[in-house]
Amino acid sequence: MKAAFQSKQIQNCCLGALTETWLSDNTLDSQVALTGCSTIRYGRNKRTTHKNRVGGLISYINDKTTGIE
């Protein structure tokens, strides 16, 4: 994923999102972070959904868009 962010087309995006990430609580934010982006992740909880498999969402917001740089 980090290699893909080197592309100029991707770097110029304001927002990126991935669904059905299946990230667990054991996955560290640093493992899915992209340089130059703020990361927001939401994982579905097995206990509340009562499903064997859980999806999830991760969003990347370009820091240039938010003025965080």
N, C-alpha and C positions, 0 to 999 in steps of 0.2 A: 504494500500500500504506500509506503513512504517513497519508493522509487517512482510510482505513478504521479506523485505530487510535483515532481521535478518538471513536468510538462508545463509550458507557458499557458496553454489553454486552461489547464486545471488551476494554476496559480491565480489566474484572473477571475475565477468564479467567486461569487459572494458566499454561496452556501452549497454544501454537498451533504447528502444523506444516504445512509445505507439501512435497509430494513432486513429483518430476519438475521440479525447478527449472531445470535446464539452466544453472546458473551456471558460468561459466568461471573459470579462475585469474585472469583479467583483471578480474573483478568484485570491487570492493573491499567489505570488510565494511561500511564506512560507507554504501555505496549500498543495502544491504538491511537496515540496522539500524532498529529501531523505538525511539523514546524510551520509557524506562521498562521496557525488556526486555533481557535478556541474549540474545545470538544465538549459536546453535550451528549450524554448517553442515557438510555433508559432501557432497562432489562425487564422482561416480564417475569413475574414470580410464579414458580410452580405451585406454591401453596395457595395463592389467590386465584389462579386460573384453572387449577385442577387438571392440567394437561401434562403429559409426559415430556413433551418437547416445548421449549420456550423460544420465542422469537426475540425481538428487541429492536432498538433503533439507535443509531449513532449519527449525530449531525456535526458537521464541521463548518464553522463560520470564519471566513477569512478575516484576520485581524486588521487588514487594510480597510475593510468595510466598516468595522466598528471603531476604528481610530485607536486601537490598543497598541499597535506597533511598538 
